[in-house]
Every structure is written in structure tokens, then in C-alpha cells.
Amino acid sequence: MSAPRSSFDFAPGAIERHKVGLLGTPAQRRELKRWLLPSLAFTVVVGLCALAVGVIAGRFFP
């Protein structure tokens, strides 16, 4: 005979008061670092292209 199941199903770490940091677990931080540089580079490239298009459009279509 097994012990009766609790009617409460807590999340892992909830009972021990485990708190995850602002940037998550170490695995989540590694994943964030892995995506951060390419997304930043893409944002800069798109911004510079938009700036160039705006300058060109401003010169030819005043």
C-alpha cells in the first residue's frame, strides 16, 4: 500500500523557496548570450540600411 497522494502538486523548488535569478538559470543565460550577438548585429545592419535609404530618399526626393 502506497502513501496517499497529496492534493497539491508544487512546482520544482517551490517548497524549498528556490528562486531563479533575473536572467534565469545558467542554461538560459548561456542561450541568451548565444542569441544576443547575432540579434544585435542584425538590428544594427537593419538600422544602418534604413538610415541609408532615408538619406538617399531625402537627396533625390526633397
PyMOL commands that place a pseudoatom at each C-alpha (Angstrom):
pseudoatom trace, name=CA, resn=MET, resi=1, chain=A, elem=C, hetatm=0, pos=[0.000, 0.000, 0.000]
pseudoatom trace, name=CA, resn=SER, resi=2, chain=A, elem=C, hetatm=0, pos=[1.441, 3.347, -1.001]
pseudoatom trace, name=CA, resn=ALA, resi=3, chain=A, elem=C, hetatm=0, pos=[1.144, 6.650, 0.767]
pseudoatom trace, name=CA, resn=PRO, resi=4, chain=A, elem=C, hetatm=0, pos=[-1.814, 8.792, -0.267]
pseudoatom trace, name=CA, resn=ARG, resi=5, chain=A, elem=C, hetatm=0, pos=[-1.026, 11.367, -2.909]
pseudoatom trace, name=CA, resn=SER, resi=6, chain=A, elem=C, hetatm=0, pos=[-1.021, 14.963, -1.871]
pseudoatom trace, name=CA, resn=SER, resi=7, chain=A, elem=C, hetatm=0, pos=[-3.744, 17.098, -3.356]
pseudoatom trace, name=CA, resn=PHE, resi=8, chain=A, elem=C, hetatm=0, pos=[-1.127, 19.790, -4.022]
pseudoatom trace, name=CA, resn=ASP, resi=9, chain=A, elem=C, hetatm=0, pos=[1.354, 19.491, -6.878]
pseudoatom trace, name=CA, resn=PHE, resi=10, chain=A, elem=C, hetatm=0, pos=[4.042, 22.076, -6.326]
pseudoatom trace, name=CA, resn=ALA, resi=11, chain=A, elem=C, hetatm=0, pos=[6.474, 23.246, -8.964]
pseudoatom trace, name=CA, resn=PRO, resi=12, chain=A, elem=C, hetatm=0, pos=[10.049, 22.029, -8.521]
pseudoatom trace, name=CA, resn=GLY, resi=13, chain=A, elem=C, hetatm=0, pos=[11.782, 24.177, -5.930]
pseudoatom trace, name=CA, resn=ALA, resi=14, chain=A, elem=C, hetatm=0, pos=[8.579, 25.796, -4.671]
pseudoatom trace, name=CA, resn=ILE, resi=15, chain=A, elem=C, hetatm=0, pos=[8.763, 24.176, -1.267]
pseudoatom trace, name=CA, resn=GLU, resi=16, chain=A, elem=C, hetatm=0, pos=[12.463, 24.934, -0.812]
pseudoatom trace, name=CA, resn=ARG, resi=17, chain=A, elem=C, hetatm=0, pos=[11.858, 28.564, -1.822]
pseudoatom trace, name=CA, resn=HIS, resi=18, chain=A, elem=C, hetatm=0, pos=[14.254, 28.232, -4.743]
pseudoatom trace, name=CA, resn=LYS, resi=19, chain=A, elem=C, hetatm=0, pos=[14.366, 31.468, -6.695]
pseudoatom trace, name=CA, resn=VAL, resi=20, chain=A, elem=C, hetatm=0, pos=[15.703, 31.806, -10.206]
pseudoatom trace, name=CA, resn=GLY, resi=21, chain=A, elem=C, hetatm=0, pos=[17.732, 34.937, -10.884]
pseudoatom trace, name=CA, resn=LEU, resi=22, chain=A, elem=C, hetatm=0, pos=[16.671, 37.795, -13.120]
pseudoatom trace, name=CA, resn=LEU, resi=23, chain=A, elem=C, hetatm=0, pos=[18.243, 36.254, -16.228]
pseudoatom trace, name=CA, resn=GLY, resi=24, chain=A, elem=C, hetatm=0, pos=[17.148, 32.713, -15.444]
pseudoatom trace, name=CA, resn=THR, resi=25, chain=A, elem=C, hetatm=0, pos=[19.126, 29.566, -14.912]
pseudoatom trace, name=CA, resn=PRO, resi=26, chain=A, elem=C, hetatm=0, pos=[22.724, 29.164, -16.106]
pseudoatom trace, name=CA, resn=ALA, resi=27, chain=A, elem=C, hetatm=0, pos=[21.484, 27.263, -19.175]
pseudoatom trace, name=CA, resn=GLN, resi=28, chain=A, elem=C, hetatm=0, pos=[19.065, 30.074, -20.002]
pseudoatom trace, name=CA, resn=ARG, resi=29, chain=A, elem=C, hetatm=0, pos=[21.847, 32.651, -19.605]
pseudoatom trace, name=CA, resn=ARG, resi=30, chain=A, elem=C, hetatm=0, pos=[24.081, 30.689, -21.984]
pseudoatom trace, name=CA, resn=GLU, resi=31, chain=A, elem=C, hetatm=0, pos=[21.269, 30.557, -24.524]
pseudoatom trace, name=CA, resn=LEU, resi=32, chain=A, elem=C, hetatm=0, pos=[20.678, 34.295, -24.109]
pseudoatom trace, name=CA, resn=LYS, resi=33, chain=A, elem=C, hetatm=0, pos=[24.361, 35.011, -24.780]
pseudoatom trace, name=CA, resn=ARG, resi=34, chain=A, elem=C, hetatm=0, pos=[24.269, 32.740, -27.807]
pseudoatom trace, name=CA, resn=TRP, resi=35, chain=A, elem=C, hetatm=0, pos=[21.399, 34.722, -29.360]
pseudoatom trace, name=CA, resn=LEU, resi=36, chain=A, elem=C, hetatm=0, pos=[22.381, 38.197, -28.181]
pseudoatom trace, name=CA, resn=LEU, resi=37, chain=A, elem=C, hetatm=0, pos=[25.281, 38.970, -30.551]
pseudoatom trace, name=CA, resn=PRO, resi=38, chain=A, elem=C, hetatm=0, pos=[23.597, 37.849, -33.803]
pseudoatom trace, name=CA, resn=SER, resi=39, chain=A, elem=C, hetatm=0, pos=[20.379, 39.678, -32.945]
pseudoatom trace, name=CA, resn=LEU, resi=40, chain=A, elem=C, hetatm=0, pos=[22.286, 42.830, -32.047]
pseudoatom trace, name=CA, resn=ALA, resi=41, chain=A, elem=C, hetatm=0, pos=[24.258, 42.650, -35.302]
pseudoatom trace, name=CA, resn=PHE, resi=42, chain=A, elem=C, hetatm=0, pos=[21.042, 42.172, -37.285]
pseudoatom trace, name=CA, resn=THR, resi=43, chain=A, elem=C, hetatm=0, pos=[19.447, 45.170, -35.570]
pseudoatom trace, name=CA, resn=VAL, resi=44, chain=A, elem=C, hetatm=0, pos=[22.455, 47.373, -36.344]
pseudoatom trace, name=CA, resn=VAL, resi=45, chain=A, elem=C, hetatm=0, pos=[22.521, 46.290, -40.007]
pseudoatom trace, name=CA, resn=VAL, resi=46, chain=A, elem=C, hetatm=0, pos=[18.796, 46.932, -40.455]
pseudoatom trace, name=CA, resn=GLY, resi=47, chain=A, elem=C, hetatm=0, pos=[19.112, 50.327, -38.751]
pseudoatom trace, name=CA, resn=LEU, resi=48, chain=A, elem=C, hetatm=0, pos=[22.036, 51.384, -40.931]
pseudoatom trace, name=CA, resn=CYS, resi=49, chain=A, elem=C, hetatm=0, pos=[20.218, 50.254, -44.079]
pseudoatom trace, name=CA, resn=ALA, resi=50, chain=A, elem=C, hetatm=0, pos=[17.151, 52.233, -43.057]
pseudoatom trace, name=CA, resn=LEU, resi=51, chain=A, elem=C, hetatm=0, pos=[19.311, 55.284, -42.388]
pseudoatom trace, name=CA, resn=ALA, resi=52, chain=A, elem=C, hetatm=0, pos=[20.988, 54.944, -45.797]
pseudoatom trace, name=CA, resn=VAL, resi=53, chain=A, elem=C, hetatm=0, pos=[17.634, 54.606, -47.561]
pseudoatom trace, name=CA, resn=GLY, resi=54, chain=A, elem=C, hetatm=0, pos=[16.359, 57.679, -45.715]
pseudoatom trace, name=CA, resn=VAL, resi=55, chain=A, elem=C, hetatm=0, pos=[19.394, 59.743, -46.696]
pseudoatom trace, name=CA, resn=ILE, resi=56, chain=A, elem=C, hetatm=0, pos=[19.170, 58.630, -50.334]
pseudoatom trace, name=CA, resn=ALA, resi=57, chain=A, elem=C, hetatm=0, pos=[15.434, 59.305, -50.468]
pseudoatom trace, name=CA, resn=GLY, resi=58, chain=A, elem=C, hetatm=0, pos=[15.968, 62.723, -48.902]
pseudoatom trace, name=CA, resn=ARG, resi=59, chain=A, elem=C, hetatm=0, pos=[18.536, 63.690, -51.528]
pseudoatom trace, name=CA, resn=PHE, resi=60, chain=A, elem=C, hetatm=0, pos=[16.603, 62.591, -54.578]
pseudoatom trace, name=CA, resn=PHE, resi=61, chain=A, elem=C, hetatm=0, pos=[13.072, 63.371, -53.408]
pseudoatom trace, name=CA, resn=PRO, resi=62, chain=A, elem=C, hetatm=0, pos=[13.247, 66.591, -51.372]
for i in range(1, 62): cmd.bond("trace and resi %d" % i, "trace and resi %d" % (i + 1))
show_as sticks, trace
zoom trace
